[in-house]
Amino acid sequence: MIQHKLADMIHDALRLRGQTLPQFLAAAPPIPGLSPDRQRRMLRGETAAQFADLAFWASVFPKIATDIAEYIGSWPMEQIARREEGAGR
């Protein structure tokens, strides 16, 4: 779910800039793992997003970091903890 939200936010942010993903990546510094092919696959959900992806895109679009943090903060932690306790039995 986080990857889906990340992809939506990246697409929206690039659209607001009037750029496509290939245009943006062509101008980006050469960073391992940031190839247009890998990023396209990551944004389509074919390749798992890594923390480095989140960190990179959040450095470009800081709102991504705050929105993802807010999303994670909305998770019902008590229910998650109860499920984890029940799974450990």
Backbone as JSON, one array per atom type, in Angstrom:
{
  "sequence": "MIQHKLADMIHDALRLRGQTLPQFLAAAPPIPGLSPDRQRRMLRGETAAQFADLAFWASVFPKIATDIAEYIGSWPMEQIARREEGAGR",
  "N": [[0.81, -1.19, 0.0], [1.96, 1.23, 0.74], [3.78, 1.57, -1.33], [2.06, 1.93, -3.49], [0.84, 4.37, -2.79], [3.13, 5.97, -2.81], [3.87, 5.83, -5.53], [1.62, 7.05, -6.74], [1.88, 9.65, -5.65], [4.34, 10.45, -6.72], [3.8, 10.41, -9.5], [1.79, 12.41, -9.56], [3.24, 14.65, -8.63], [5.22, 14.92, -10.59], [3.57, 15.41, -12.78], [2.52, 17.9, -12.05], [4.81, 19.4, -12.34], [5.03, 19.33, -15.02], [6.45, 17.32, -16.25], [7.61, 14.19, -17.58], [8.31, 10.89, -16.35], [10.65, 9.74, -17.67], [11.81, 12.14, -18.67], [12.38, 13.53, -16.3], [14.18, 11.74, -15.02], [16.26, 11.68, -16.86], [17.49, 14.08, -16.43], [18.33, 13.81, -13.86], [20.86, 13.19, -11.34], [23.41, 10.65, -11.81], [22.47, 7.9, -10.17], [22.86, 4.84, -8.57], [20.47, 2.3, -9.21], [18.5, 4.01, -9.97], [17.63, 3.88, -12.54], [15.74, 4.56, -15.51], [14.21, 2.34, -16.39], [14.03, 0.63, -14.09], [12.75, 2.36, -12.29], [10.33, 2.82, -13.62], [9.27, 0.22, -13.5], [9.08, -0.05, -10.72], [7.23, 1.97, -10.11], [5.02, 0.92, -11.35], [4.55, -1.24, -9.82], [5.77, -3.62, -10.34], [8.31, -4.12, -9.5], [9.66, -4.25, -6.3], [9.48, -1.47, -4.12], [12.15, 0.17, -2.48], [13.67, 1.3, 0.59], [15.54, 3.19, -0.16], [14.43, 4.2, -2.5], [12.17, 5.56, -1.53], [13.51, 7.44, 0.07], [15.0, 8.86, -1.89], [12.96, 9.97, -3.59], [11.54, 11.44, -1.7], [13.43, 13.32, -1.08], [13.42, 14.83, -3.35], [10.76, 15.61, -3.62], [9.59, 16.88, -0.94], [7.06, 16.75, 0.3], [6.2, 14.19, -0.05], [7.51, 12.7, 1.94], [6.3, 13.7, 4.3], [3.61, 13.07, 3.83], [3.65, 10.25, 3.61], [4.6, 9.6, 6.16], [2.48, 10.56, 7.68], [0.47, 8.86, 6.76], [1.41, 6.33, 7.67], [1.32, 6.91, 10.37], [-1.38, 6.86, 10.77], [-2.1, 4.27, 11.04], [-3.73, 1.67, 12.87], [-2.25, 1.04, 15.63], [-2.64, -0.42, 18.01], [-4.32, -2.54, 17.24], [-2.66, -3.81, 15.4], [-0.56, -4.62, 17.06], [-1.95, -6.41, 18.72], [-2.62, -8.4, 16.87], [-0.08, -9.31, 16.17], [0.75, -10.32, 18.62], [-1.05, -12.41, 18.91], [-0.3, -13.99, 16.76], [2.1, -14.95, 17.57], [1.62, -16.93, 19.36]],
  "CA": [[0.0, 0.0, 0.0], [2.85, 2.4, 0.75], [4.34, 1.73, -2.67], [1.0, 2.49, -4.33], [0.73, 5.79, -2.44], [4.35, 6.61, -3.29], [3.76, 5.95, -6.99], [0.62, 8.1, -7.03], [2.42, 10.97, -5.31], [5.4, 10.77, -7.7], [3.13, 10.76, -10.75], [1.13, 13.71, -9.39], [4.25, 15.71, -8.51], [5.83, 15.12, -11.92], [2.55, 16.04, -13.62], [2.47, 19.33, -11.69], [6.02, 20.02, -12.91], [4.96, 19.23, -16.47], [7.5, 16.41, -16.69], [7.38, 12.75, -17.56], [9.35, 10.19, -15.6], [11.91, 9.71, -18.41], [12.39, 13.49, -18.71], [12.93, 13.84, -14.98], [15.34, 10.89, -14.74], [17.35, 12.06, -17.77], [18.17, 15.24, -15.84], [18.74, 13.47, -12.49], [22.25, 12.72, -11.24], [23.5, 9.19, -11.94], [22.38, 7.23, -8.88], [22.57, 3.42, -8.78], [19.1, 1.91, -8.93], [17.56, 5.04, -10.41], [17.46, 3.79, -13.99], [14.35, 4.74, -15.91], [13.51, 1.05, -16.45], [13.72, 0.17, -12.74], [11.77, 3.25, -11.7], [9.04, 2.53, -14.26], [8.77, -1.03, -12.93], [8.73, 0.23, -9.32], [6.01, 2.76, -10.08], [3.91, 0.05, -11.78], [4.39, -2.31, -8.84], [6.41, -4.85, -10.82], [9.53, -4.23, -8.71], [9.39, -3.73, -4.95], [10.13, -0.23, -3.73], [13.07, 0.04, -1.37], [13.77, 2.53, 1.38], [16.32, 4.16, -0.95], [13.49, 4.86, -3.42], [11.41, 6.53, -0.73], [14.43, 8.52, 0.46], [15.31, 9.69, -3.05], [11.8, 10.76, -4.03], [11.22, 12.4, -0.64], [14.39, 14.43, -1.17], [13.0, 15.64, -4.5], [9.43, 16.14, -3.3], [9.49, 16.69, 0.51], [5.7, 16.43, 0.74], [6.08, 12.72, -0.04], [7.93, 12.22, 3.26], [5.3, 14.03, 5.31], [2.38, 12.33, 3.55], [3.86, 8.84, 3.95], [4.67, 9.53, 7.62], [1.11, 10.74, 8.17], [-0.25, 7.63, 6.44], [1.84, 5.3, 8.62], [0.82, 7.33, 11.68], [-2.82, 6.59, 10.87], [-2.32, 2.84, 11.25], [-4.22, 1.35, 14.22], [-1.14, 0.29, 16.22], [-3.12, -1.39, 19.01], [-4.81, -3.73, 16.53], [-1.49, -4.48, 14.83], [0.14, -5.27, 18.18], [-2.74, -7.57, 19.14], [-2.46, -9.43, 15.84], [1.27, -9.86, 16.29], [0.78, -11.14, 19.84], [-1.82, -13.62, 18.62], [0.44, -14.82, 15.81], [3.25, -15.54, 18.26], [1.19, -18.02, 20.27]],
  "C": [[0.86, 1.26, 0.0], [3.4, 2.64, -0.64], [3.3, 2.34, -3.61], [0.85, 3.99, -4.06], [1.94, 6.56, -2.96], [4.27, 6.84, -4.79], [2.76, 7.04, -7.38], [1.18, 9.49, -6.77], [3.51, 11.4, -6.29], [4.77, 11.18, -9.02], [2.47, 12.13, -10.66], [2.14, 14.85, -9.37], [4.92, 15.98, -9.86], [4.84, 15.81, -12.86], [2.46, 17.54, -13.34], [3.68, 20.09, -12.23], [5.98, 20.03, -14.43], [6.04, 18.33, -17.04], [6.99, 14.98, -16.71], [8.49, 12.13, -16.73], [10.66, 10.13, -16.38], [12.58, 11.09, -18.5], [13.07, 13.82, -17.39], [14.21, 13.05, -14.74], [16.52, 11.2, -15.64], [18.16, 13.22, -17.19], [18.69, 14.96, -14.43], [20.2, 13.01, -12.48], [22.29, 11.19, -11.35], [23.58, 8.51, -10.57], [22.07, 5.76, -9.15], [21.12, 3.09, -8.38], [18.06, 2.9, -9.41], [17.36, 5.01, -11.92], [15.99, 3.98, -14.34], [13.57, 3.42, -15.93], [13.11, 0.58, -15.06], [12.65, 1.05, -12.1], [10.39, 3.04, -12.31], [8.42, 1.26, -13.66], [8.34, -0.84, -11.48], [7.41, 0.99, -9.24], [4.79, 1.97, -10.56], [3.67, -1.09, -10.81], [5.02, -3.62, -9.26], [7.71, -5.15, -10.05], [9.23, -3.6, -7.36], [10.16, -2.43, -4.71], [11.03, -0.52, -2.53], [13.11, 1.36, -0.62], [14.53, 3.6, 0.6], [15.43, 4.9, -1.95], [12.7, 5.93, -2.68], [12.29, 7.72, -0.36], [14.74, 9.45, -0.71], [14.13, 10.58, -3.42], [11.38, 11.78, -2.97], [12.2, 13.56, -0.65], [14.05, 15.36, -2.32], [11.68, 16.35, -4.21], [9.19, 15.93, -1.8], [8.09, 16.34, 1.02], [5.48, 14.91, 0.78], [6.43, 12.19, 1.35], [6.85, 12.5, 4.31], [4.01, 13.26, 5.09], [2.51, 10.85, 3.91], [3.92, 8.68, 5.47], [3.28, 9.67, 8.23], [0.28, 9.48, 7.92], [0.12, 6.52, 7.43], [1.33, 5.63, 10.02], [-0.66, 7.06, 11.87], [-3.12, 5.12, 11.11], [-2.78, 2.58, 12.68], [-3.21, 0.45, 14.95], [-1.59, -0.73, 17.26], [-3.6, -2.67, 18.33], [-3.65, -4.51, 15.93], [-0.75, -5.25, 15.92], [-0.61, -6.51, 18.64], [-2.62, -8.72, 18.15], [-1.1, -10.11, 15.95], [1.39, -10.74, 17.53], [0.07, -12.45, 19.59], [-1.08, -14.55, 17.67], [1.61, -15.51, 16.47], [2.89, -16.68, 19.18], [1.32, -19.37, 19.66]]
}
